[in-house]
Amino acid sequence: METTNVDQALCNCHILVIPYPGRGHINPLMNLCKLIATTSTPNHLLQVSFIVTEEWFSSLKSEQKPDNIKFLTIPNVIPSEKDRSKDLLGFVEAVYTKMEAPIDSILDGISKPFS
């Protein structure tokens, strides 16, 4: 039986990241994604897609990141980062009810890793 050395085989991997939309969650998860993305080698092509709201994207888009990390955005369907402390329960409810449809739409559009 012939075996293939995993290190020599071409492996295309796509990681889809959906952080909880809060400062204490997005920034550390982005840092983890940067570490993971730098493990890509010529034989192991790795693409990381990071889903954030448009508000978060405006804060993150100028941040330095590896080329194999792409941002995907959903509309601002949850309370703004600036106002959410006024109604924390409403924010949590919005995360669990209003983010589902836009994220499902992105998931429906992803069939294979980006090139």
N, CA, C and O atoms as CSV, one atom per row, in Angstrom:
chain,resi,resn,atom,element,x,y,z
A,1,MET,N,N,0.841,-1.171,0.000
A,1,MET,CA,C,0.000,0.000,0.000
A,1,MET,C,C,0.894,1.245,0.000
A,1,MET,O,O,1.824,1.355,0.799
A,2,GLU,N,N,0.603,2.154,-0.887
A,2,GLU,CA,C,1.398,3.371,-1.013
A,2,GLU,C,C,0.837,4.451,-0.093
A,2,GLU,O,O,-0.376,4.648,-0.020
A,3,THR,N,N,1.723,5.143,0.603
A,3,THR,CA,C,1.288,6.224,1.480
A,3,THR,C,C,1.850,7.544,0.977
A,3,THR,O,O,2.873,7.578,0.293
A,4,THR,N,N,1.182,8.603,1.316
A,4,THR,CA,C,1.619,9.937,0.920
A,4,THR,C,C,2.102,10.675,2.156
A,4,THR,O,O,1.434,10.675,3.190
A,5,ASN,N,N,3.245,11.291,2.045
A,5,ASN,CA,C,3.755,12.104,3.133
A,5,ASN,C,C,2.883,13.354,3.229
A,5,ASN,O,O,2.790,14.127,2.275
A,6,VAL,N,N,2.253,13.548,4.372
A,6,VAL,CA,C,1.333,14.671,4.553
A,6,VAL,C,C,2.044,15.998,4.330
A,6,VAL,O,O,1.443,16.933,3.800
A,7,ASP,N,N,3.310,16.099,4.722
A,7,ASP,CA,C,4.047,17.349,4.547
A,7,ASP,C,C,4.249,17.702,3.080
A,7,ASP,O,O,4.398,18.876,2.742
A,8,GLN,N,N,4.256,16.699,2.204
A,8,GLN,CA,C,4.483,16.962,0.791
A,8,GLN,C,C,3.183,17.160,0.019
A,8,GLN,O,O,3.198,17.696,-1.089
A,9,ALA,N,N,2.079,16.740,0.582
A,9,ALA,CA,C,0.792,16.876,-0.100
A,9,ALA,C,C,0.324,18.328,-0.028
A,9,ALA,O,O,0.600,19.034,0.942
A,10,LEU,N,N,-0.379,18.756,-1.054
A,10,LEU,CA,C,-0.930,20.106,-1.072
A,10,LEU,C,C,-2.199,20.123,-0.231
A,10,LEU,O,O,-3.109,19.324,-0.453
A,11,CYS,N,N,-2.254,21.010,0.707
A,11,CYS,CA,C,-3.398,21.098,1.610
A,11,CYS,C,C,-3.944,22.517,1.563
A,11,CYS,O,O,-3.251,23.460,1.944
A,12,ASN,N,N,-5.174,22.677,1.103
A,12,ASN,CA,C,-5.837,23.979,1.105
A,12,ASN,C,C,-6.811,24.008,2.269
A,12,ASN,O,O,-7.739,23.202,2.323
A,13,CYS,N,N,-6.611,24.912,3.182
A,13,CYS,CA,C,-7.465,25.007,4.361
A,13,CYS,C,C,-8.083,26.398,4.427
A,13,CYS,O,O,-7.431,27.403,4.141
A,14,HIS,N,N,-9.344,26.431,4.807
A,14,HIS,CA,C,-10.050,27.701,4.964
A,14,HIS,C,C,-10.648,27.721,6.361
A,14,HIS,O,O,-11.460,26.866,6.713
A,15,ILE,N,N,-10.243,28.694,7.146
A,15,ILE,CA,C,-10.761,28.857,8.500
A,15,ILE,C,C,-11.694,30.061,8.499
A,15,ILE,O,O,-11.307,31.161,8.107
A,16,LEU,N,N,-12.915,29.840,8.938
A,16,LEU,CA,C,-13.899,30.919,9.035
A,16,LEU,C,C,-14.036,31.288,10.506
A,16,LEU,O,O,-14.354,30.434,11.334
A,17,VAL,N,N,-13.800,32.538,10.832
A,17,VAL,CA,C,-13.793,32.997,12.218
A,17,VAL,C,C,-14.950,33.967,12.432
A,17,VAL,O,O,-15.098,34.951,11.707
A,18,ILE,N,N,-15.767,33.670,13.444
A,18,ILE,CA,C,-16.895,34.536,13.783
A,18,ILE,C,C,-16.754,34.907,15.260
A,18,ILE,O,O,-17.256,34.193,16.128
A,19,PRO,N,N,-16.078,36.010,15.548
A,19,PRO,CA,C,-15.890,36.388,16.952
A,19,PRO,C,C,-17.154,36.996,17.547
A,19,PRO,O,O,-17.963,37.600,16.842
A,20,TYR,N,N,-17.306,36.827,18.843
A,20,TYR,CA,C,-18.357,37.548,19.548
A,20,TYR,C,C,-18.033,39.034,19.391
A,20,TYR,O,O,-16.886,39.427,19.603
A,21,PRO,N,N,-19.006,39.869,19.028
A,21,PRO,CA,C,-18.717,41.256,18.638
A,21,PRO,C,C,-18.451,42.219,19.799
A,21,PRO,O,O,-19.193,43.180,20.007
A,22,GLY,N,N,-17.406,41.951,20.533
A,22,GLY,CA,C,-17.007,42.849,21.614
A,22,GLY,C,C,-15.499,42.996,21.645
A,22,GLY,O,O,-14.774,42.087,21.240
A,23,ARG,N,N,-15.025,44.128,22.120
A,23,ARG,CA,C,-13.596,44.443,22.111
A,23,ARG,C,C,-12.763,43.345,22.778
A,23,ARG,O,O,-11.698,42.997,22.269
A,24,GLY,N,N,-13.207,42.813,23.862
A,24,GLY,CA,C,-12.458,41.778,24.564
A,24,GLY,C,C,-12.442,40.446,23.848
A,24,GLY,O,O,-11.735,39.529,24.265
A,25,HIS,N,N,-13.216,40.320,22.765
A,25,HIS,CA,C,-13.264,39.075,21.999
A,25,HIS,C,C,-12.611,39.241,20.633
A,25,HIS,O,O,-11.856,38.370,20.200
A,26,ILE,N,N,-12.889,40.334,19.958
A,26,ILE,CA,C,-12.411,40.521,18.583
A,26,ILE,C,C,-10.894,40.687,18.525
A,26,ILE,O,O,-10.230,40.019,17.732
A,27,ASN,N,N,-10.350,41.554,19.342
A,27,ASN,CA,C,-8.907,41.807,19.273
A,27,ASN,C,C,-8.065,40.570,19.589
A,27,ASN,O,O,-7.144,40.269,18.830
A,28,PRO,N,N,-8.337,39.836,20.679
A,28,PRO,CA,C,-7.536,38.637,20.938
A,28,PRO,C,C,-7.702,37.568,19.851
A,28,PRO,O,O,-6.741,36.882,19.501
A,29,LEU,N,N,-8.919,37.428,19.320
A,29,LEU,CA,C,-9.128,36.423,18.279
A,29,LEU,C,C,-8.414,36.812,16.990
A,29,LEU,O,O,-7.911,35.943,16.278
A,30,MET,N,N,-8.363,38.107,16.681
A,30,MET,CA,C,-7.608,38.559,15.511
A,30,MET,C,C,-6.125,38.258,15.705
A,30,MET,O,O,-5.454,37.836,14.763
A,31,ASN,N,N,-5.609,38.468,16.907
A,31,ASN,CA,C,-4.203,38.151,17.174
A,31,ASN,C,C,-3.933,36.659,17.003
A,31,ASN,O,O,-2.890,36.280,16.470
A,32,LEU,N,N,-4.854,35.812,17.444
A,32,LEU,CA,C,-4.708,34.368,17.243
A,32,LEU,C,C,-4.722,34.030,15.755
A,32,LEU,O,O,-3.925,33.212,15.296
A,33,CYS,N,N,-5.617,34.651,15.007
A,33,CYS,CA,C,-5.691,34.403,13.561
A,33,CYS,C,C,-4.399,34.807,12.861
A,33,CYS,O,O,-3.961,34.131,11.929
A,34,LYS,N,N,-3.790,35.898,13.300
A,34,LYS,CA,C,-2.514,36.317,12.708
A,34,LYS,C,C,-1.441,35.257,12.945
A,34,LYS,O,O,-0.648,34.962,12.051
A,35,LEU,N,N,-1.416,34.694,14.133
A,35,LEU,CA,C,-0.449,33.628,14.420
A,35,LEU,C,C,-0.714,32.403,13.555
A,35,LEU,O,O,0.213,31.823,12.989
A,36,ILE,N,N,-1.970,32.016,13.454
A,36,ILE,CA,C,-2.331,30.849,12.640
A,36,ILE,C,C,-2.000,31.106,11.176
A,36,ILE,O,O,-1.466,30.227,10.499
A,37,ALA,N,N,-2.309,32.291,10.685
A,37,ALA,CA,C,-2.105,32.611,9.267
A,37,ALA,C,C,-0.634,32.574,8.873
A,37,ALA,O,O,-0.313,32.299,7.716
A,38,THR,N,N,0.246,32.840,9.797
A,38,THR,CA,C,1.673,32.839,9.464
A,38,THR,C,C,2.252,31.434,9.389
A,38,THR,O,O,3.426,31.273,9.054
A,39,THR,N,N,1.453,30.414,9.694
A,39,THR,CA,C,1.933,29.033,9.575
A,39,THR,C,C,1.768,28.501,8.163
A,39,THR,O,O,2.168,27.371,7.882
A,40,SER,N,N,1.194,29.278,7.282
A,40,SER,CA,C,0.991,28.857,5.895
A,40,SER,C,C,2.341,28.648,5.210
A,40,SER,O,O,3.254,29.461,5.356
A,41,THR,N,N,2.455,27.550,4.463
A,41,THR,CA,C,3.667,27.237,3.704
A,41,THR,C,C,3.267,26.972,2.260
A,41,THR,O,O,2.073,26.875,1.974
A,42,PRO,N,N,4.217,26.852,1.343
A,42,PRO,CA,C,3.845,26.584,-0.052
A,42,PRO,C,C,2.979,25.330,-0.230
A,42,PRO,O,O,2.141,25.288,-1.131
A,43,ASN,N,N,3.167,24.324,0.607
A,43,ASN,CA,C,2.370,23.100,0.480
A,43,ASN,C,C,1.101,23.128,1.325
A,43,ASN,O,O,0.214,22.297,1.136
A,44,HIS,N,N,1.010,24.051,2.228
A,44,HIS,CA,C,-0.157,24.155,3.097
A,44,HIS,C,C,-0.721,25.566,2.966
A,44,HIS,O,O,-0.350,26.470,3.715
A,45,LEU,N,N,-1.606,25.735,2.023
A,45,LEU,CA,C,-2.188,27.053,1.773
A,45,LEU,C,C,-3.338,27.279,2.749
A,45,LEU,O,O,-4.265,26.473,2.831
A,46,LEU,N,N,-3.269,28.351,3.465
A,46,LEU,CA,C,-4.232,28.620,4.515
A,46,LEU,C,C,-4.886,29.976,4.287
A,46,LEU,O,O,-4.204,30.983,4.097
A,47,GLN,N,N,-6.209,29.990,4.309
A,47,GLN,CA,C,-6.977,31.226,4.176
A,47,GLN,C,C,-7.813,31.394,5.433
A,47,GLN,O,O,-8.480,30.453,5.863
A,48,VAL,N,N,-7.786,32.575,6.025
A,48,VAL,CA,C,-8.595,32.882,7.201
A,48,VAL,C,C,-9.587,33.974,6.815
A,48,VAL,O,O,-9.192,35.043,6.350
A,49,SER,N,N,-10.868,33.706,7.009
A,49,SER,CA,C,-11.916,34.710,6.786
A,49,SER,C,C,-12.454,35.123,8.148
A,49,SER,O,O,-12.863,34.278,8.944
A,50,PHE,N,N,-12.451,36.411,8.409
A,50,PHE,CA,C,-12.800,36.971,9.709
A,50,PHE,C,C,-14.063,37.805,9.536
A,50,PHE,O,O,-14.029,38.852,8.891
A,51,ILE,N,N,-15.175,37.352,10.104
A,51,ILE,CA,C,-16.460,38.040,9.948
A,51,ILE,C,C,-16.652,39.062,11.067
A,51,ILE,O,O,-16.576,38.732,12.250
A,52,VAL,N,N,-16.903,40.311,10.667
A,52,VAL,CA,C,-17.161,41.389,11.631
A,52,VAL,C,C,-18.271,42.291,11.095
A,52,VAL,O,O,-18.611,42.248,9.913
A,53,THR,N,N,-18.823,43.103,11.986
A,53,THR,CA,C,-19.801,44.100,11.540
A,53,THR,C,C,-19.063,45.211,10.795
A,53,THR,O,O,-17.845,45.354,10.908
A,54,GLU,N,N,-19.814,45.983,10.042
A,54,GLU,CA,C,-19.209,47.103,9.310
A,54,GLU,C,C,-18.539,48.089,10.269
A,54,GLU,O,O,-17.498,48.663,9.945
A,55,GLU,N,N,-19.132,48.284,11.442
A,55,GLU,CA,C,-18.528,49.177,12.436
A,55,GLU,C,C,-17.149,48.662,12.857
A,55,GLU,O,O,-16.189,49.430,12.921
A,56,TRP,N,N,-17.056,47.377,13.140
A,56,TRP,CA,C,-15.764,46.808,13.537
A,56,TRP,C,C,-14.782,46.823,12.378
A,56,TRP,O,O,-13.589,47.054,12.578
A,57,PHE,N,N,-15.270,46.581,11.172
A,57,PHE,CA,C,-14.376,46.603,10.009
A,57,PHE,C,C,-13.714,47.969,9.864
A,57,PHE,O,O,-12.529,48.054,9.544
A,58,SER,N,N,-14.474,49.039,10.098
A,58,SER,CA,C,-13.883,50.373,9.965
A,58,SER,C,C,-12.751,50.575,10.969
A,58,SER,O,O,-11.828,51.348,10.710
A,59,SER,N,N,-12.810,49.895,12.103
A,59,SER,CA,C,-11.728,49.984,13.090
A,59,SER,C,C,-10.551,49.079,12.748
A,59,SER,O,O,-9.404,49.406,13.051
A,60,LEU,N,N,-10.833,47.943,12.118
A,60,LEU,CA,C,-9.797,46.930,11.879
A,60,LEU,C,C,-9.113,47.026,10.519
A,60,LEU,O,O,-8.010,46.505,10.350
A,61,LYS,N,N,-9.741,47.678,9.552
A,61,LYS,CA,C,-9.240,47.607,8.173
A,61,LYS,C,C,-7.834,48.155,7.993
A,61,LYS,O,O,-7.122,47.722,7.088
A,62,SER,N,N,-7.419,49.089,8.825
A,62,SER,CA,C,-6.071,49.648,8.675
A,62,SER,C,C,-5.019,48.857,9.458
A,62,SER,O,O,-3.824,49.136,9.361
A,63,GLU,N,N,-5.470,47.879,10.226
A,63,GLU,CA,C,-4.549,47.065,11.020
A,63,GLU,C,C,-3.701,46.171,10.112
A,63,GLU,O,O,-4.212,45.601,9.148
A,64,GLN,N,N,-2.421,46.051,10.417
A,64,GLN,CA,C,-1.567,45.177,9.618
A,64,GLN,C,C,-1.925,43.730,9.898
A,64,GLN,O,O,-2.131,43.330,11.044
A,65,LYS,N,N,-1.995,42.952,8.818
A,65,LYS,CA,C,-2.327,41.536,8.929
A,65,LYS,C,C,-1.728,40.809,7.741
A,65,LYS,O,O,-1.442,41.429,6.717
A,66,PRO,N,N,-1.533,39.506,7.862
A,66,PRO,CA,C,-1.053,38.735,6.709
A,66,PRO,C,C,-2.055,38.806,5.551
A,66,PRO,O,O,-3.252,38.992,5.766
A,67,ASP,N,N,-1.552,38.657,4.330
A,67,ASP,CA,C,-2.413,38.725,3.139
A,67,ASP,C,C,-3.458,37.618,3.098
A,67,ASP,O,O,-4.477,37.760,2.421
A,68,ASN,N,N,-3.223,36.520,3.809
A,68,ASN,CA,C,-4.176,35.414,3.754
A,68,ASN,C,C,-5.278,35.528,4.811
A,68,ASN,O,O,-6.004,34.565,5.057
A,69,ILE,N,N,-5.404,36.693,5.429
A,69,ILE,CA,C,-6.563,36.987,6.279
A,69,ILE,C,C,-7.433,37.983,5.522
A,69,ILE,O,O,-6.972,39.050,5.117
A,70,LYS,N,N,-8.687,37.619,5.340
A,70,LYS,CA,C,-9.649,38.488,4.641
A,70,LYS,C,C,-10.790,38.825,5.596
A,70,LYS,O,O,-11.237,37.982,6.374
A,71,PHE,N,N,-11.252,40.068,5.524
A,71,PHE,CA,C,-12.413,40.470,6.305
A,71,PHE,C,C,-13.672,40.259,5.482
A,71,PHE,O,O,-13.710,40.585,4.296
A,72,LEU,N,N,-14.689,39.722,6.107
A,72,LEU,CA,C,-16.030,39.637,5.535
A,72,LEU,C,C,-16.923,40.420,6.484
A,72,LEU,O,O,-16.825,40.261,7.701
A,73,THR,N,N,-17.788,41.260,5.941
A,73,THR,CA,C,-18.590,42.112,6.817
A,73,THR,C,C,-20.074,41.791,6.735
A,73,THR,O,O,-20.595,41.342,5.714
A,74,ILE,N,N,-20.725,42.044,7.863
A,74,ILE,CA,C,-22.184,41.985,7.928
A,74,ILE,C,C,-22.653,43.391,8.303
A,74,ILE,O,O,-21.885,44.175,8.859
A,75,PRO,N,N,-23.912,43.709,7.999
A,75,PRO,CA,C,-24.432,45.040,8.357
A,75,PRO,C,C,-24.402,45.251,9.877
A,75,PRO,O,O,-24.303,44.297,10.649
A,76,ASN,N,N,-24.488,46.490,10.274
A,76,ASN,CA,C,-24.530,46.831,11.703
A,76,ASN,C,C,-25.929,46.553,12.253
A,76,ASN,O,O,-26.729,47.471,12.432
A,77,VAL,N,N,-26.211,45.295,12.517
A,77,VAL,CA,C,-27.533,44.887,12.993
A,77,VAL,C,C,-27.600,44.836,14.516
A,77,VAL,O,O,-28.648,44.527,15.083
A,78,ILE,N,N,-26.493,45.138,15.172
A,78,ILE,CA,C,-26.451,45.151,16.633
A,78,ILE,C,C,-26.128,46.570,17.094
A,78,ILE,O,O,-25.613,47.371,16.313
A,79,PRO,N,N,-26.427,46.890,18.364
A,79,PRO,CA,C,-26.120,48.238,18.854
A,79,PRO,C,C,-24.637,48.578,18.704
A,79,PRO,O,O,-23.773,47.706,18.788
A,80,SER,N,N,-24.368,49.840,18.484
A,80,SER,CA,C,-23.004,50.328,18.309
A,80,SER,C,C,-22.157,50.064,19.549
A,80,SER,O,O,-22.661,50.021,20.671
A,81,GLU,N,N,-20.884,49.891,19.322
A,81,GLU,CA,C,-19.919,49.726,20.420
A,81,GLU,C,C,-20.029,50.888,21.411
A,81,GLU,O,O,-19.832,50.707,22.613
A,82,LYS,N,N,-20.343,52.072,20.904
A,82,LYS,CA,C,-20.413,53.276,21.745
A,82,LYS,C,C,-21.638,53.291,22.663
A,82,LYS,O,O,-21.604,53.902,23.731
A,83,ASP,N,N,-22.723,52.620,22.248
A,83,ASP,CA,C,-23.979,52.694,22.993
A,83,ASP,C,C,-24.356,51.425,23.735
A,83,ASP,O,O,-25.313,51.432,24.509
A,84,ARG,N,N,-23.646,50.361,23.526
A,84,ARG,CA,C,-24.124,49.078,24.046
A,84,ARG,C,C,-24.126,48.982,25.563
A,84,ARG,O,O,-24.875,48.176,26.114
A,85,SER,N,N,-23.328,49.762,26.247
A,85,SER,CA,C,-23.320,49.692,27.714
A,85,SER,C,C,-24.626,50.217,28.315
A,85,SER,O,O,-24.948,49.908,29.462
A,86,LYS,N,N,-25.371,51.005,27.552
A,86,LYS,CA,C,-26.647,51.538,28.028
A,86,LYS,C,C,-27.717,50.454,28.105
A,86,LYS,O,O,-28.640,50.550,28.913
A,87,ASP,N,N,-27.597,49.422,27.270
A,87,ASP,CA,C,-28.583,48.340,27.244
A,87,ASP,C,C,-27.866,47.032,26.918
A,87,ASP,O,O,-27.985,46.501,25.814
A,88,LEU,N,N,-27.128,46.529,27.887
A,88,LEU,CA,C,-26.323,45.326,27.660
A,88,LEU,C,C,-27.194,44.117,27.324
A,88,LEU,O,O,-26.834,43.321,26.458
A,89,LEU,N,N,-28.326,43.973,27.993
A,89,LEU,CA,C,-29.217,42.853,27.709
A,89,LEU,C,C,-29.756,42.931,26.282
A,89,LEU,O,O,-29.854,41.910,25.601
A,90,GLY,N,N,-30.105,44.135,25.825
A,90,GLY,CA,C,-30.561,44.316,24.448
A,90,GLY,C,C,-29.480,43.975,23.445
A,90,GLY,O,O,-29.758,43.422,22.381
A,91,PHE,N,N,-28.232,44.310,23.790
A,91,PHE,CA,C,-27.100,43.970,22.924
A,91,PHE,C,C,-26.952,42.457,22.799
A,91,PHE,O,O,-26.826,41.935,21.692
A,92,VAL,N,N,-26.966,41.759,23.919
A,92,VAL,CA,C,-26.818,40.297,23.900
A,92,VAL,C,C,-27.955,39.666,23.108
A,92,VAL,O,O,-27.725,38.746,22.323
A,93,GLU,N,N,-29.170,40.147,23.302
A,93,GLU,CA,C,-30.316,39.622,22.554
A,93,GLU,C,C,-30.137,39.857,21.055
A,93,GLU,O,O,-30.439,38.976,20.251
A,94,ALA,N,N,-29.653,41.030,20.679
A,94,ALA,CA,C,-29.432,41.340,19.260
A,94,ALA,C,C,-28.373,40.427,18.654
A,94,ALA,O,O,-28.511,39.990,17.511
A,95,VAL,N,N,-27.322,40.138,19.408
A,95,VAL,CA,C,-26.271,39.239,18.913
A,95,VAL,C,C,-26.868,37.882,18.562
A,95,VAL,O,O,-26.555,37.314,17.515
A,96,TYR,N,N,-27.726,37.362,19.436
A,96,TYR,CA,C,-28.277,36.025,19.222
A,96,TYR,C,C,-29.459,35.977,18.262
A,96,TYR,O,O,-29.845,34.893,17.825
A,97,THR,N,N,-30.039,37.118,17.925
A,97,THR,CA,C,-31.198,37.085,17.030
A,97,THR,C,C,-30.959,37.779,15.692
A,97,THR,O,O,-31.426,37.298,14.659
A,98,LYS,N,N,-30.243,38.894,15.694
A,98,LYS,CA,C,-30.117,39.687,14.471
A,98,LYS,C,C,-28.882,39.382,13.640
A,98,LYS,O,O,-28.821,39.760,12.470
A,99,MET,N,N,-27.905,38.710,14.215
A,99,MET,CA,C,-26.684,38.406,13.455
A,99,MET,C,C,-26.812,37.121,12.634
A,99,MET,O,O,-26.053,36.912,11.687
A,100,GLU,N,N,-27.760,36.271,12.990
A,100,GLU,CA,C,-27.864,34.961,12.343
A,100,GLU,C,C,-28.076,35.052,10.832
A,100,GLU,O,O,-27.356,34.402,10.074
A,101,ALA,N,N,-29.038,35.837,10.387
A,101,ALA,CA,C,-29.346,35.909,8.951
A,101,ALA,C,C,-28.168,36.437,8.123
A,101,ALA,O,O,-27.837,35.830,7.105
A,102,PRO,N,N,-27.520,37.544,8.518
A,102,PRO,CA,C,-26.380,38.007,7.717
A,102,PRO,C,C,-25.216,37.007,7.691
A,102,PRO,O,O,-24.547,36.857,6.669
A,103,ILE,N,N,-24.982,36.333,8.805
A,103,ILE,CA,C,-23.899,35.337,8.830
A,103,ILE,C,C,-24.273,34.145,7.968
A,103,ILE,O,O,-23.430,33.622,7.238
A,104,ASP,N,N,-25.528,33.704,8.040
A,104,ASP,CA,C,-25.980,32.607,7.170
A,104,ASP,C,C,-25.793,32.963,5.703
A,104,ASP,O,O,-25.411,32.112,4.899
A,105,SER,N,N,-26.058,34.205,5.355
A,105,SER,CA,C,-25.888,34.649,3.969
A,105,SER,C,C,-24.430,34.520,3.527
A,105,SER,O,O,-24.155,34.079,2.412
A,106,ILE,N,N,-23.506,34.901,4.392
A,106,ILE,CA,C,-22.081,34.745,4.072
A,106,ILE,C,C,-21.733,33.272,3.933
A,106,ILE,O,O,-21.047,32.879,2.989
A,107,LEU,N,N,-22.200,32.460,4.866
A,107,LEU,CA,C,-21.896,31.026,4.825
A,107,LEU,C,C,-22.431,30.379,3.553
A,107,LEU,O,O,-21.783,29.501,2.983
A,108,ASP,N,N,-23.605,30.806,3.107
A,108,ASP,CA,C,-24.173,30.263,1.872
A,108,ASP,C,C,-23.316,30.609,0.660
A,108,ASP,O,O,-23.295,29.863,-0.319
A,109,GLY,N,N,-22.612,31.729,0.718
A,109,GLY,CA,C,-21.799,32.170,-0.413
A,109,GLY,C,C,-20.395,31.601,-0.437
A,109,GLY,O,O,-19.675,31.760,-1.423
A,110,ILE,N,N,-19.998,30.940,0.639
A,110,ILE,CA,C,-18.643,30.382,0.697
A,110,ILE,C,C,-18.700,28.906,0.344
A,110,ILE,O,O,-19.330,28.110,1.039
A,111,SER,N,N,-18.030,28.554,-0.749
A,111,SER,CA,C,-17.994,27.142,-1.121
A,111,SER,C,C,-16.588,26.576,-1.074
A,111,SER,O,O,-16.405,25.387,-0.812
A,112,LYS,N,N,-15.592,27.416,-1.325
A,112,LYS,CA,C,-14.211,26.958,-1.275
A,112,LYS,C,C,-13.309,28.100,-0.839
A,112,LYS,O,O,-13.730,29.257,-0.823
A,113,PRO,N,N,-12.079,27.783,-0.488
A,113,PRO,CA,C,-11.165,28.844,-0.055
A,113,PRO,C,C,-10.956,29.889,-1.132
A,113,PRO,O,O,-11.060,29.603,-2.325
A,114,PHE,N,N,-10.663,31.088,-0.704
A,114,PHE,CA,C,-10.354,32.164,-1.630
A,114,PHE,C,C,-9.032,31.871,-2.312
A,114,PHE,O,O,-8.179,31.174,-1.764
A,115,SER,N,N,-8.871,32.406,-3.503
A,115,SER,CA,C,-7.592,32.208,-4.195
A,115,SER,C,C,-6.777,33.471,-4.150
A,115,SER,O,O,-5.665,33.508,-4.678
